[in-house]
Amino acid sequence: MTMYAVGGMVLLLFVVLLVFIASIYNKLVVLKNRYLNAFAQIEVQLKRRHDLIPMLVETVKGYMAHERETLEAVVTARNQAAGMLQAAKGHIGESGAMGSLAGAETALAGAMGGLFAVMEAYPDLKANESMTKLQEELTSTENKVAFSRQAYNDSVMSYNTQRQSFPTIILAGMVGHGTDASMLEFEDSAAIQQAPSVSMD
């Protein structure tokens, strides 16, 4: 075998290896972009939820003058959740950021659940048309959050499965995909979902 033949075979093997590595890298990039886009959809819905809460608080203030502590808890939880969402934008898929966001949203859901429980004692508020519309919007938004979160988690699962598969796992770290992405799990999103279930009788 001549030197040219050996050189040609080495070059061919190098090109095949390069194409193989590039295909793994490109697949990981596509899957990562999918979960980044899915998170962007969650962000839209969470911002919508965060924007509705001040309107809700303003609507109930006049009826619940003696429930200042409950209202302040909602506002504080809302502000913390909005802050965590902003912080998470720069660290999508990272365990700490997703955990902090999930914790803040869970705390917000708990505060909202407390508010809706207190509202049971205010029949005039429950009958208020603006209140009814806000509750419906919150429920619709919460459903969209849940749907978007499921899409994000599905995209993360696809990315992680590809990253952990052989032979990708051998090369993933070398091409900038060394760690799994973290899912976004809310412990109890039911509190806000239950908002419109308040009886209007």
C-alpha positions in Angstrom: 0.0 0.0 0.0 1.5 3.3 -1.0 1.9 6.3 1.2 -0.8 8.1 -0.8 -3.3 5.3 -0.2 -2.5 5.3 3.6 -2.8 9.1 3.6 -6.1 8.9 1.7 -7.5 6.4 4.2 -6.4 8.5 7.2 -8.0 11.5 5.6 -11.2 9.6 4.9 -11.4 8.3 8.4 -10.8 11.8 9.8 -13.6 13.2 7.6 -16.0 10.5 8.6 -15.2 11.1 12.3 -15.7 14.8 11.8 -19.0 14.3 10.1 -20.1 11.9 12.9 -19.1 14.4 15.7 -20.8 17.3 13.8 -24.1 15.3 13.5 -24.1 14.6 17.2 -23.4 18.2 18.0 -26.1 19.4 15.6 -28.6 17.0 17.1 -27.9 18.3 20.6 -28.1 21.9 19.4 -31.6 21.2 17.9 -32.9 19.6 21.0 -31.5 22.3 23.3 -33.1 25.0 21.1 -36.4 23.2 21.5 -36.3 23.3 25.2 -35.2 26.9 25.2 -38.1 27.8 23.0 -40.5 25.8 25.2 -39.2 27.8 28.2 -39.9 31.0 26.3 -43.6 29.9 26.1 -43.7 29.3 29.9 -42.2 32.7 30.4 -45.0 34.4 28.3 -47.7 32.7 30.4 -46.0 33.3 33.8 -45.6 37.0 32.9 -49.3 37.1 32.1 -50.1 35.5 35.4 -47.8 37.9 37.2 -49.5 40.9 35.4 -53.0 39.7 36.4 -52.3 39.4 40.1 -51.9 43.2 40.8 -55.3 43.7 39.1 -56.8 41.0 41.3 -55.3 42.6 44.4 -56.7 46.0 43.4 -60.1 44.5 42.8 -60.3 42.7 46.2 -58.8 45.6 48.3 -62.0 47.5 48.6 -63.9 44.4 49.9 -61.2 42.9 52.0 -59.9 45.9 54.0 -59.2 43.7 57.1 -57.2 41.1 55.1 -54.1 43.2 54.6 -51.8 40.4 55.6 -53.3 38.0 53.1 -53.0 40.6 50.3 -49.4 41.5 51.2 -48.5 37.8 51.1 -49.8 37.6 47.6 -48.0 40.7 46.4 -44.7 39.6 48.0 -45.0 36.1 46.5 -45.8 37.6 43.1 -42.8 39.9 43.2 -40.5 37.0 44.3 -41.9 34.8 41.5 -41.4 37.6 38.9 -37.8 38.1 40.1 -37.0 34.3 39.9 -38.5 34.2 36.4 -36.2 37.1 35.3 -33.2 35.3 36.9 -34.0 32.0 35.4 -34.0 33.4 31.8 -30.2 33.5 31.8 -29.9 29.9 33.2 -32.6 27.9 31.4 -32.3 24.2 32.2 -29.9 24.7 35.1 -30.9 22.9 38.2 -30.5 25.8 40.6 -32.4 28.2 38.5 -35.3 25.8 37.7 -35.5 24.8 41.4 -35.7 28.5 42.5 -38.3 29.3 39.9 -40.4 26.3 40.9 -40.1 27.2 44.6 -41.2 30.8 43.9 -44.1 29.7 41.8 -45.2 27.1 44.4 -45.1 29.8 47.1 -47.2 32.1 44.8 -49.7 29.3 44.2 -50.0 28.9 48.0 -50.5 32.6 48.6 -53.2 32.7 45.9 -54.8 29.7 47.4 -54.9 31.5 50.8 -56.5 34.5 49.1 -59.2 32.5 47.4 -60.0 30.7 50.6 -60.4 34.0 52.4 -62.6 35.3 49.6 -65.2 32.7 50.5 -66.3 35.0 53.4 -67.1 37.9 51.0 -70.2 37.1 48.9 -70.3 40.6 47.4 -66.7 40.1 46.1 -67.5 36.7 44.6 -70.4 38.3 42.8 -68.3 41.1 41.4 -68.2 40.9 37.5 -64.6 42.2 37.4 -63.6 39.5 39.9 -65.3 36.8 37.9 -63.4 37.8 34.7 -60.1 38.0 36.5 -60.6 34.5 37.9 -61.5 33.2 34.5 -58.3 34.8 33.0 -56.2 33.4 35.8 -57.5 29.9 35.3 -57.0 30.1 31.5 -53.5 31.4 32.1 -52.8 28.6 34.6 -53.9 26.0 32.1 -51.6 27.5 29.5 -48.7 27.5 32.1 -49.3 23.8 32.7 -49.4 23.0 29.0 -46.3 25.0 28.3 -44.5 23.4 31.2 -45.4 20.0 29.9 -44.0 20.9 26.5 -40.8 22.2 28.2 -40.4 19.0 30.3 -40.9 16.8 27.2 -38.3 18.8 25.3 -35.9 18.5 28.2 -36.5 14.7 28.4 -35.7 14.4 24.7 -32.5 16.4 25.1 -31.4 14.4 28.2 -32.2 11.1 26.5 -30.1 12.0 23.5 -27.2 13.4 25.7 -27.1 10.2 27.8 -27.3 7.8 24.8 -24.2 6.0 23.5 -22.1 7.2 21.7 -23.3 10.8 22.3 -22.5 10.6 26.0 -18.8 10.1 25.2 -18.7 13.3 23.0 -21.4 15.5 24.6 -19.0 17.1 27.2 -16.4 17.8 24.5 -19.0 19.7 22.4 -20.4 21.9 25.2 -23.3 19.6 26.4 -21.7 18.1 29.5 -24.8 18.2 31.8 -28.4 17.3 31.7 -31.0 20.0 31.6 -33.4 20.2 34.6 -37.2 19.9 34.3 -39.5 22.5 35.8 -41.8 21.0 38.4 -44.3 23.0 40.5 -45.3 21.2 43.7 -48.8 22.6 43.7 -50.2 24.6 40.8 -53.7 23.5 41.7 -54.3 26.5 44.1 -54.6 29.0 41.2 -56.4 26.5 39.0 -59.1 26.3 41.6 -59.7 30.1 41.6 -62.8 30.1 39.4 -64.3 27.2 41.3 -65.4 29.8 43.9 -69.2 29.6 44.0 -71.1 32.6 42.7 -74.4 31.9 44.5 
